[in-house]
Amino acid sequence: MPPGVLFFENLYLWERAVMEPISGRRQDTPVDWFFRCFVEVPAGRVLSLSCGTGFWERRISEMGFADRIDAFDLSPACLEWARELASGRRLDNISYFPADINTVRLEPDLYDCAISVAALHHVSNLEHVFAEVAGALKPGGLFFFDEYIGPNRMQWTDRVLEETNRLLAGFPRRYRRMVSGGVKTAEERVPVEKMIETDPSEAVRSKEIIGLAGEYFDIAEKREYGGAILMPLFMNIIGNFDAGRAEDREILDRCLERERSLLAAGEIPANGAVVVCRKKSRDGE
């Protein structure tokens, strides 16, 4: 996906829409917040699911959050890139393994905690993943995930589209130029068939994630955050906005505050959440 597509590519908007609601601080990532608030740092051994090119594992290592990290991903190319980047920074406590988390088998009672960032909404076999992670955690172990929990296949509600297009109509033309060319005049619901054709894993069971997590774990903390309006509104045009410019920042702030008011009123659903889960106790423990 080319740059300038997703709302959280704008650091200012990401910090205000995501970081402030989670930690109250714009300096902490969701992963930082989890380790600082819930984990006795450093954790002994950490599991990371769908690591991609290894950004979060490198951060965990460099921040001193874990002694050892095992990271899994389906893509051999991503894993090789992750290894090279970790080696270049002399981070020797990260191990990478090829695996599809829809079918992965994990060693029982091995990990102090597990993390997953923006991966579970691509998983069709959520029951398998949650069962494997629960089994792989030590007694009292924690599972943190930061996820898109919006509508399956990103089928925005009528209310979300109404508000999105009202805000979009107020943008000067220069802010509506799309990365693919042309000018964005409206955001529409992408047909499910098109979503599946483009990426069959995209938001396949996103609305079920939190409910199912509660069946396999005890939910220790859940904090929802924005994106319900910001995601469709700024799709393909966020690269036009520079928070260093007062005019751009004024538009970003106005859209952010409108989304917050709609969320607070319960008129639109949250699109994202960070969740801290605890392994359920066994009888006698």
MARLUM-935823 format. One record per residue: residue number from 0; residue in three letters; x, y, z of N, C-alpha, C in turn. Coordinates in steps of 0.02 Angstrom, whole numbers, m for minus. Example, Ala and Ser with C-alpha at 12.3 -4.5 7.8 and 13.67 -1.06 7.14 Angstrom:
<vopas>
{0 'ALA' {660 m284 390} {615 m225 390} {660 m165 390}}
{1 'SER' {642 m112 354} {684 m53 357} {645 2 394}}
</vopas>
This chain:
<vopas>
{0 'MET' {43 m60 0} {0 0 0} {44 62 0}}
{1 'PRO' {32 110 m46} {74 170 m49} {66 213 13}}
{2 'PRO' {114 257 27} {108 302 84} {51 353 74}}
{3 'GLY' {30 382 129} {m22 433 125} {m92 405 118}}
{4 'VAL' {m102 342 142} {m167 309 135} {m204 306 201}}
{5 'LEU' {m172 283 254} {m205 268 317} {m197 325 367}}
{6 'PHE' {m249 338 407} {m248 397 450} {m191 396 499}}
{7 'PHE' {m170 336 523} {m117 336 573} {m47 344 543}}
{8 'GLU' {m43 355 478} {21 376 449} {38 448 468}}
{9 'ASN' {m12 485 490} {0 552 514} {14 548 589}}
{10 'LEU' {76 559 609} {97 547 679} {56 589 727}}
{11 'TYR' {42 651 709} {3 695 754} {m66 666 767}}
{12 'LEU' {m99 643 714} {m166 616 721} {m164 550 759}}
{13 'TRP' {m115 508 745} {m109 444 780} {m98 455 855}}
{14 'GLU' {m53 501 872} {m40 514 943} {m104 539 979}}
{15 'ARG' {m141 582 947} {m200 611 979} {m260 563 979}}
{16 'ALA' {m267 525 926} {m325 480 920} {m314 414 956}}
{17 'VAL' {m252 392 961} {m237 326 989} {m201 331 1056}}
{18 'MET' {m146 367 1058} {m104 366 1118} {m137 401 1177}}
{19 'GLU' {m165 459 1166} {m195 495 1222} {m252 456 1256}}
{20 'PRO' {m297 425 1218} {m350 386 1251} {m324 325 1289}}
{21 'ILE' {m267 299 1269} {m241 238 1301} {m200 255 1363}}
{22 'SER' {m149 294 1355} {m102 305 1410} {m105 375 1440}}
{23 'GLY' {m140 421 1405} {m139 490 1428} {m75 526 1409}}
{24 'ARG' {m30 491 1374} {34 520 1354} {43 508 1279}}
{25 'ARG' {66 559 1244} {77 552 1173} {146 523 1158}}
{26 'GLN' {186 511 1210} {253 484 1199} {254 408 1200}}
{27 'ASP' {204 377 1229} {204 304 1238} {165 270 1182}}
{28 'THR' {193 217 1153} {155 175 1108} {110 130 1150}}
{29 'PRO' {60 98 1119} {19 50 1157} {60 m5 1189}}
{30 'VAL' {112 m28 1153} {154 m81 1180} {193 m56 1241}}
{31 'ASP' {219 5 1237} {253 35 1295} {207 36 1356}}
{32 'TRP' {146 60 1345} {97 65 1399} {85 m3 1431}}
{33 'PHE' {78 m54 1391} {66 m121 1417} {124 m144 1462}}
{34 'PHE' {184 m140 1437} {241 m165 1477} {252 m123 1539}}
{35 'ARG' {244 m58 1534} {256 m16 1593} {203 m24 1647}}
{36 'CYS' {142 m38 1625} {86 m39 1673} {68 m109 1698}}
{37 'PHE' {85 m161 1660} {60 m227 1677} {114 m280 1686}}
{38 'VAL' {174 m268 1663} {225 m320 1662} {282 m301 1709}}
{39 'GLU' {305 m352 1746} {365 m342 1786} {425 m343 1739}}
{40 'VAL' {450 m284 1722} {502 m277 1671} {570 m292 1701}}
{41 'PRO' {613 m329 1665} {598 m360 1601} {560 m426 1609}}
{42 'ALA' {516 m440 1561} {483 m504 1559} {535 m557 1540}}
{43 'GLY' {524 m618 1562} {572 m670 1545} {571 m688 1472}}
{44 'ARG' {513 m710 1448} {507 m732 1378} {441 m708 1350}}
{45 'VAL' {444 m676 1291} {385 m645 1261} {372 m677 1193}}
{46 'LEU' {308 m689 1180} {285 m714 1115} {256 m656 1075}}
{47 'SER' {275 m651 1011} {246 m601 967} {216 m635 906}}
{48 'LEU' {152 m620 892} {116 m651 836} {113 m604 776}}
{49 'SER' {128 m631 717} {126 m593 655} {168 m530 661}}
{50 'CYS' {233 m541 666} {280 m487 682} {296 m442 622}}
{51 'GLY' {281 m465 561} {300 m425 502} {374 m415 499}}
{52 'THR' {396 m353 489} {467 m339 483} {500 m325 551}}
{53 'GLY' {465 m337 605} {497 m339 671} {502 m275 709}}
{54 'PHE' {462 m224 692} {467 m160 727} {456 m167 802}}
{55 'TRP' {402 m201 821} {385 m204 892} {434 m247 931}}
{56 'GLU' {461 m298 901} {510 m340 937} {574 m301 949}}
{57 'ARG' {595 m261 899} {654 m220 909} {642 m168 964}}
{58 'ARG' {583 m139 965} {568 m90 1017} {568 m122 1086}}
{59 'ILE' {536 m180 1092} {534 m215 1156} {605 m230 1180}}
{60 'SER' {648 m252 1134} {717 m268 1152} {755 m205 1173}}
{61 'GLU' {750 m152 1133} {788 m91 1147} {763 m55 1209}}
{62 'MET' {699 m62 1225} {671 m30 1285} {685 m72 1348}}
{63 'GLY' {714 m131 1339} {729 m173 1397} {667 m205 1428}}
{64 'PHE' {615 m215 1387} {552 m243 1413} {553 m319 1419}}
{65 'ALA' {601 m352 1387} {601 m426 1388} {672 m453 1382}}
{66 'ASP' {684 m511 1414} {748 m544 1407} {753 m582 1341}}
{67 'ARG' {697 m611 1320} {697 m652 1260} {630 m644 1224}}
{68 'ILE' {632 m641 1158} {572 m631 1117} {571 m683 1062}}
{69 'ASP' {515 m719 1055} {504 m765 999} {450 m735 955}}
{70 'ALA' {466 m723 892} {420 m689 846} {402 m735 788}}
{71 'PHE' {338 m736 771} {312 m780 718} {280 m738 663}}
{72 'ASP' {290 m760 600} {256 m728 544} {253 m776 485}}
{73 'LEU' {203 m765 443} {192 m808 385} {241 m794 329}}
{74 'SER' {265 m733 323} {305 m712 265} {380 m723 276}}
{75 'PRO' {411 m767 236} {484 m776 241} {522 m711 226}}
{76 'ALA' {497 m671 179} {531 m609 161} {531 m560 220}}
{77 'CYS' {473 m554 254} {470 m511 312} {516 m534 368}}
{78 'LEU' {518 m600 378} {561 m627 431} {635 m615 416}}
{79 'GLU' {654 m622 353} {724 m610 336} {742 m537 346}}
{80 'TRP' {697 m493 327} {708 m422 337} {712 m406 411}}
{81 'ALA' {668 m435 451} {669 m424 523} {735 m447 553}}
{82 'ARG' {759 m505 531} {823 m530 557} {880 m482 541}}
{83 'GLU' {880 m457 479} {934 m411 458} {932 m347 499}}
{84 'LEU' {873 m320 510} {867 m258 549} {887 m269 621}}
{85 'ALA' {868 m325 650} {887 m340 720} {962 m350 725}}
{86 'SER' {991 m385 677} {1063 m397 677} {1101 m331 670}}
{87 'GLY' {1075 m286 627} {1108 m222 617} {1109 m180 680}}
{88 'ARG' {1062 m192 725} {1060 m156 789} {1089 m197 846}}
{89 'ARG' {1116 m254 829} {1148 m300 877} {1100 m321 932}}
{90 'LEU' {1039 m337 911} {988 m362 957} {987 m438 950}}
{91 'ASP' {1020 m472 997} {1028 m544 990} {980 m584 1033}}
{92 'ASN' {929 m551 1061} {881 m587 1103} {814 m597 1068}}
{93 'ILE' {812 m589 1001} {751 m599 963} {761 m659 916}}
{94 'SER' {714 m706 918} {714 m763 872} {652 m760 829}}
{95 'TYR' {660 m777 765} {605 m772 717} {588 m841 689}}
{96 'PHE' {523 m854 682} {499 m920 660} {444 m912 608}}
{97 'PRO' {447 m952 554} {393 m950 505} {332 m989 530}}
{98 'ALA' {273 m958 525} {212 m992 547} {151 m953 525}}
{99 'ASP' {98 m988 507} {33 m959 496} {m4 m962 563}}
{100 'ILE' {m22 m905 592} {m51 m907 658} {m122 m937 658}}
{101 'ASN' {m151 m947 599} {m214 m983 595} {m206 m1057 614}}
{102 'THR' {m144 m1082 607} {m132 m1154 620} {m72 m1166 666}}
{103 'VAL' {m41 m1113 691} {20 m1119 731} {9 m1164 792}}
{104 'ARG' {61 m1202 810} {62 m1241 871} {117 m1214 917}}
{105 'LEU' {98 m1197 978} {144 m1166 1024} {158 m1212 1084}}
{106 'GLU' {219 m1208 1109} {238 m1249 1166} {202 m1226 1229}}
{107 'PRO' {173 m1271 1266} {134 m1251 1326} {176 m1221 1381}}
{108 'ASP' {145 m1174 1418} {174 m1146 1480} {245 m1119 1470}}
{109 'LEU' {256 m1085 1414} {323 m1062 1398} {333 m987 1408}}
{110 'TYR' {280 m947 1398} {289 m875 1393} {259 m837 1453}}
{111 'ASP' {294 m785 1472} {269 m740 1524} {215 m694 1497}}
{112 'CYS' {221 m674 1434} {169 m633 1403} {173 m640 1327}}
{113 'ALA' {120 m620 1294} {115 m623 1222} {87 m557 1197}}
{114 'ILE' {106 m538 1136} {80 m476 1107} {58 m490 1035}}
{115 'SER' {10 m450 1012} {m11 m451 942} {m34 m381 925}}
{116 'VAL' {m6 m352 872} {m24 m284 852} {m50 m286 780}}
{117 'ALA' {m113 m267 772} {m145 m262 706} {m139 m325 665}}
{118 'ALA' {m146 m382 699} {m142 m447 664} {m206 m487 669}}
{119 'LEU' {m240 m485 726} {m297 m529 738} {m355 m515 691}}
{120 'HIS' {m362 m455 666} {m418 m442 620} {m406 m473 552}}
{121 'HIS' {m347 m503 542} {m334 m541 481} {m342 m617 492}}
{122 'VAL' {m360 m637 552} {m363 m708 569} {m433 m735 563}}
{123 'SER' {m441 m789 525} {m507 m821 519} {m518 m872 575}}
{124 'ASN' {m465 m903 598} {m471 m955 650} {m453 m927 718}}
{125 'LEU' {m492 m879 741} {m478 m846 804} {m479 m894 863}}
{126 'GLU' {m525 m942 862} {m530 m990 917} {m464 m1028 925}}
{127 'HIS' {m434 m1048 870} {m370 m1085 873} {m315 m1041 903}}
{128 'VAL' {m311 m979 878} {m258 m934 902} {m265 m921 976}}
{129 'PHE' {m325 m905 999} {m335 m890 1070} {m320 m952 1113}}
{130 'ALA' {m340 m1010 1090} {m326 m1071 1128} {m251 m1085 1132}}
{131 'GLU' {m215 m1075 1077} {m143 m1087 1076} {m106 m1037 1121}}
{132 'VAL' {m126 m974 1117} {m92 m923 1159} {m106 m937 1232}}
{133 'ALA' {m168 m952 1248} {m185 m967 1318} {m145 m1025 1344}}
{134 'GLY' {m137 m1077 1303} {m98 m1134 1325} {m24 m1120 1330}}
{135 'ALA' {1 m1074 1288} {73 m1059 1287} {95 m1013 1344}}
{136 'LEU' {46 m979 1375} {64 m934 1430} {75 m973 1495}}
{137 'LYS' {121 m949 1535} {130 m976 1602} {70 m956 1645}}
{138 'PRO' {59 m988 1702} {5 m967 1747} {11 m893 1763}}
{139 'GLY' {m45 m857 1755} {m45 m785 1767} {m18 m744 1710}}
{140 'GLY' {1 m777 1655} {30 m742 1598} {m19 m695 1565}}
{141 'LEU' {6 m644 1530} {m34 m592 1500} {m30 m593 1423}}
{142 'PHE' {m86 m578 1392} {m90 m572 1319} {m116 m503 1303}}
{143 'PHE' {m75 m463 1268} {m93 m396 1248} {m106 m394 1173}}
{144 'PHE' {m161 m363 1153} {m170 m349 1082} {m197 m280 1070}}
{145 'ASP' {m176 m251 1015} {m197 m185 992} {m228 m197 924}}
{146 'GLU' {m294 m186 918} {m329 m212 860} {m382 m165 830}}
{147 'TYR' {m392 m174 765} {m452 m148 732} {m510 m193 752}}
{148 'ILE' {m561 m164 783} {m620 m203 805} {m683 m177 772}}
{149 'GLY' {m676 m140 717} {m733 m112 683} {m771 m164 643}}
{150 'PRO' {m817 m141 601} {m860 m187 564} {m821 m237 522}}
{151 'ASN' {m845 m299 520} {m815 m349 476} {m813 m322 404}}
{152 'ARG' {m756 m336 371} {m745 m314 302} {m752 m239 293}}
{153 'MET' {m745 m202 349} {m747 m129 348} {m811 m103 315}}
{154 'GLN' {m867 m133 334} {m932 m112 308} {m959 m57 354}}
{155 'TRP' {m938 5 340} {m955 61 383} {m1030 70 390}}
{156 'THR' {m1052 91 448} {m1124 103 459} {m1146 164 420}}
{157 'ASP' {m1211 170 410} {m1238 229 376} {m1220 293 413}}
{158 'ARG' {m1222 290 480} {m1206 350 520} {m1134 371 511}}
{159 'VAL' {m1089 323 509} {m1018 338 499} {m1008 369 430}}
{160 'LEU' {m1038 341 378} {m1030 369 311} {m1061 438 305}}
{161 'GLU' {m1118 448 337} {m1150 514 336} {m1104 567 365}}
{162 'GLU' {m1075 553 424} {m1031 602 457} {m965 610 419}}
{163 'THR' {m939 554 394} {m877 557 355} {m884 603 295}}
{164 'ASN' {m937 595 257} {m946 633 197} {m965 706 211}}
{165 'ARG' {m997 718 267} {m1010 787 287} {m945 825 301}}
{166 'LEU' {m900 792 337} {m835 822 351} {m793 829 288}}
{167 'LEU' {m793 778 246} {m754 779 184} {m776 837 139}}
{168 'ALA' {m840 850 136} {m866 903 93} {m839 972 114}}
{169 'GLY' {m819 979 176} {m792 1042 200} {m718 1051 188}}
{170 'PHE' {m684 1001 162} {m612 1006 149} {m600 1045 84}}
{171 'PRO' {m554 1092 84} {m533 1123 21} {m508 1069 m28}}
{172 'ARG' {m515 1082 m91} {m500 1033 m143} {m429 1004 m137}}
{173 'ARG' {m380 1046 m118} {m311 1023 m116} {m301 967 m65}}
{174 'TYR' {m344 964 m14} {m338 911 36} {m372 846 15}}
{175 'ARG' {m409 848 m40} {m446 789 m61} {m414 754 m120}}
{176 'ARG' {m353 774 m139} {m317 740 m192} {m294 671 m168}}
{177 'MET' {m310 619 m206} {m296 551 m185} {m229 527 m211}}
{178 'VAL' {m198 479 m175} {m133 452 m195} {m138 418 m263}}
{179 'SER' {m197 393 m280} {m206 358 m343} {m223 404 m401}}
{180 'GLY' {m228 470 m386} {m249 518 m436} {m322 535 m427}}
{181 'GLY' {m341 593 m453} {m410 614 m446} {m422 648 m379}}
{182 'VAL' {m485 666 m368} {m505 702 m308} {m559 662 m272}}
{183 'LYS' {m551 653 m207} {m599 616 m168} {m661 659 m156}}
{184 'THR' {m718 635 m179} {m780 672 m170} {m826 640 m119}}
{185 'ALA' {m817 575 m106} {m859 540 m57} {m826 474 m39}}
{186 'GLU' {m841 451 21} {m819 385 43} {m880 339 40}}
{187 'GLU' {m872 281 10} {m926 234 3} {m907 167 33}}
{188 'ARG' {m957 128 48} {m947 61 73} {m921 17 16}}
{189 'VAL' {m863 m13 25} {m837 m58 m26} {m876 m124 m23}}
{190 'PRO' {m901 m148 m79} {m938 m212 m78} {m896 m268 m48}}
{191 'VAL' {m928 m310 m9} {m893 m365 24} {m855 m408 m27}}
{192 'GLU' {m885 m420 m84} {m853 m462 m136} {m787 m430 m158}}
{193 'LYS' {m786 m364 m164} {m725 m328 m183} {m673 m332 m128}}
{194 'MET' {m695 m325 m66} {m649 m330 m9} {m616 m399 m9}}
{195 'ILE' {m654 m451 m20} {m627 m519 m19} {m580 m529 m78}}
{196 'GLU' {m598 m502 m136} {m554 m508 m195} {m487 m474 m183}}
{197 'THR' {m489 m415 m151} {m428 m377 m138} {m385 m409 m84}}
{198 'ASP' {m416 m428 m29} {m381 m461 27} {m431 m503 66}}
{199 'PRO' {m432 m568 55} {m481 m610 89} {m474 m612 164}}
{200 'SER' {m418 m588 190} {m408 m589 263} {m427 m523 296}}
{201 'GLU' {m440 m471 258} {m451 m405 287} {m515 m402 329}}
{202 'ALA' {m506 m388 394} {m562 m380 440} {m611 m438 436}}
{203 'VAL' {m584 m499 431} {m626 m557 417} {m674 m572 475}}
{204 'ARG' {m651 m562 538} {m695 m573 595} {m682 m520 649}}
{205 'SER' {m669 m460 628} {m647 m408 674} {m697 m394 731}}
{206 'LYS' {m761 m397 716} {m811 m382 768} {m814 m435 822}}
{207 'GLU' {m787 m494 809} {m791 m549 857} {m731 m553 904}}
{208 'ILE' {m679 m514 891} {m615 m523 925} {m622 m517 1001}}
{209 'ILE' {m651 m462 1025} {m654 m451 1097} {m699 m502 1131}}
{210 'GLY' {m757 m516 1101} {m802 m565 1131} {m770 m633 1138}}
{211 'LEU' {m735 m655 1086} {m703 m720 1088} {m644 m720 1137}}
{212 'ALA' {m607 m665 1140} {m552 m661 1188} {m577 m673 1259}}
{213 'GLY' {m636 m647 1275} {m664 m656 1342} {m683 m728 1358}}
{214 'GLU' {m690 m770 1306} {m705 m840 1318} {m642 m880 1336}}
{215 'TYR' {m584 m856 1315} {m522 m892 1325} {m477 m862 1379}}
{216 'PHE' {m490 m799 1396} {m449 m763 1445} {m494 m723 1492}}
{217 'ASP' {m465 m702 1548} {m496 m651 1590} {m473 m583 1563}}
{218 'ILE' {m520 m538 1548} {m502 m472 1523} {m482 m427 1582}}
{219 'ALA' {m418 m409 1584} {m394 m367 1638} {m404 m293 1624}}
{220 'GLU' {m401 m274 1560} {m409 m204 1542} {m429 m200 1469}}
{221 'LYS' {m475 m154 1454} {m493 m140 1384} {m501 m65 1377}}
{222 'ARG' {m466 m36 1329} {m471 35 1315} {m483 45 1241}}
{223 'GLU' {m540 74 1225} {m557 86 1155} {m530 154 1132}}
{224 'TYR' {m521 160 1067} {m497 224 1040} {m528 237 972}}
{225 'GLY' {m510 294 943} {m544 319 883} {m523 286 818}}
{226 'GLY' {m552 313 765} {m538 287 699} {m601 274 659}}
{227 'ALA' {m658 270 692} {m721 254 658} {m736 305 603}}
{228 'ILE' {m723 369 617} {m730 421 566} {m664 434 532}}
{229 'LEU' {m610 437 570} {m546 456 542} {m521 407 489}}
{230 'MET' {m536 342 498} {m511 293 449} {m543 304 380}}
{231 'PRO' {m610 302 374} {m637 313 307} {m627 384 281}}
{232 'LEU' {m628 433 326} {m622 503 305} {m555 517 272}}
{233 'PHE' {m501 494 303} {m435 511 278} {m404 458 233}}
{234 'MET' {m442 405 218} {m417 353 174} {m397 383 107}}
{235 'ASN' {m335 370 89} {m306 391 24} {m290 466 19}}
{236 'ILE' {m302 505 72} {m287 577 68} {m247 603 127}}
{237 'ILE' {m231 561 175} {m198 585 236} {m130 615 221}}
{238 'GLY' {m99 594 167} {m34 622 149} {m35 695 131}}
{239 'ASN' {m94 723 120} {m100 795 104} {m96 839 166}}
{240 'PHE' {m96 809 225} {m100 848 287} {m33 847 324}}
{241 'ASP' {m9 906 340} {52 916 378} {35 951 443}}
{242 'ALA' {42 916 499} {23 945 563} {68 1003 583}}
{243 'GLY' {122 1013 547} {165 1071 560} {135 1136 533}}
{244 'ARG' {84 1129 491} {50 1189 465} {m14 1201 505}}
{245 'ALA' {m24 1263 527} {m80 1279 571} {m147 1263 538}}
{246 'GLU' {m154 1277 474} {m218 1264 440} {m233 1189 438}}
{247 'ASP' {m182 1149 424} {m192 1076 422} {m209 1050 491}}
{248 'ARG' {m174 1075 541} {m185 1051 609} {m255 1069 633}}
{249 'GLU' {m280 1127 612} {m347 1147 631} {m399 1098 603}}
{250 'ILE' {m390 1077 541} {m437 1028 511} {m432 961 547}}
{251 'LEU' {m372 938 560} {m362 875 595} {m395 877 663}}
{252 'ASP' {m385 932 699} {m414 938 766} {m490 939 764}}
{253 'ARG' {m517 973 715} {m590 977 710} {m620 908 697}}
{254 'CYS' {m588 870 653} {m613 802 637} {m605 756 697}}
{255 'LEU' {m550 762 731} {m537 721 790} {m588 735 845}}
{256 'GLU' {m602 799 858} {m650 816 910} {m720 794 891}}
{257 'ARG' {m737 798 827} {m803 775 807} {m811 700 817}}
{258 'GLU' {m759 662 800} {m761 590 812} {m767 575 886}}
{259 'ARG' {m730 610 927} {m733 598 1000} {m803 612 1027}}
{260 'SER' {m835 664 1004} {m902 680 1029} {m952 627 1008}}
{261 'LEU' {m946 601 947} {m991 548 924} {m980 483 962}}
{262 'LEU' {m917 468 976} {m901 408 1016} {m930 415 1086}}
{263 'ALA' {m921 473 1117} {m945 484 1185} {m1020 479 1189}}
{264 'ALA' {m1054 500 1135} {m1127 498 1134} {m1154 430 1114}}
{265 'GLY' {m1110 384 1096} {m1131 318 1075} {m1163 316 1006}}
{266 'GLU' {m1151 367 966} {m1181 369 899} {m1142 328 848}}
{267 'ILE' {m1079 316 861} {m1038 275 818} {m998 226 861}}
{268 'PRO' {m978 168 834} {m940 120 873} {m865 135 871}}
{269 'ALA' {m829 112 921} {m756 118 920} {m728 73 864}}
{270 'ASN' {m675 97 834} {m642 58 781} {m581 21 806}}
{271 'GLY' {m553 42 862} {m493 11 887} {m495 1 962}}
{272 'ALA' {m455 m45 986} {m451 m57 1058} {m384 m90 1075}}
{273 'VAL' {m359 m74 1134} {m305 m113 1163} {m336 m154 1220}}
{274 'VAL' {m316 m216 1224} {m345 m262 1273} {m288 m300 1307}}
{275 'VAL' {m292 m303 1373} {m245 m343 1412} {m284 m402 1441}}
{276 'CYS' {m264 m462 1422} {m297 m523 1444} {m251 m562 1492}}
{277 'ARG' {m281 m595 1538} {m243 m636 1585} {m264 m709 1576}}
{278 'LYS' {m215 m754 1578} {m230 m825 1572} {m277 m846 1629}}
{279 'LYS' {m329 m882 1611} {m376 m905 1661} {m342 m954 1709}}
{280 'SER' {m360 m950 1773} {m331 m993 1823} {m355 m1065 1815}}
{281 'ARG' {m311 m1112 1827} {m331 m1182 1828} {m357 m1199 1898}}
{282 'ASP' {m394 m1251 1903} {m418 m1273 1968} {m359 m1286 2015}}
{283 'GLY' {m362 m1256 2074} {m309 m1268 2122} {m253 m1218 2120}}
{284 'GLU' {m251 m1175 2068} {m197 m1126 2064} {m216 m1061 2098}}
</vopas>
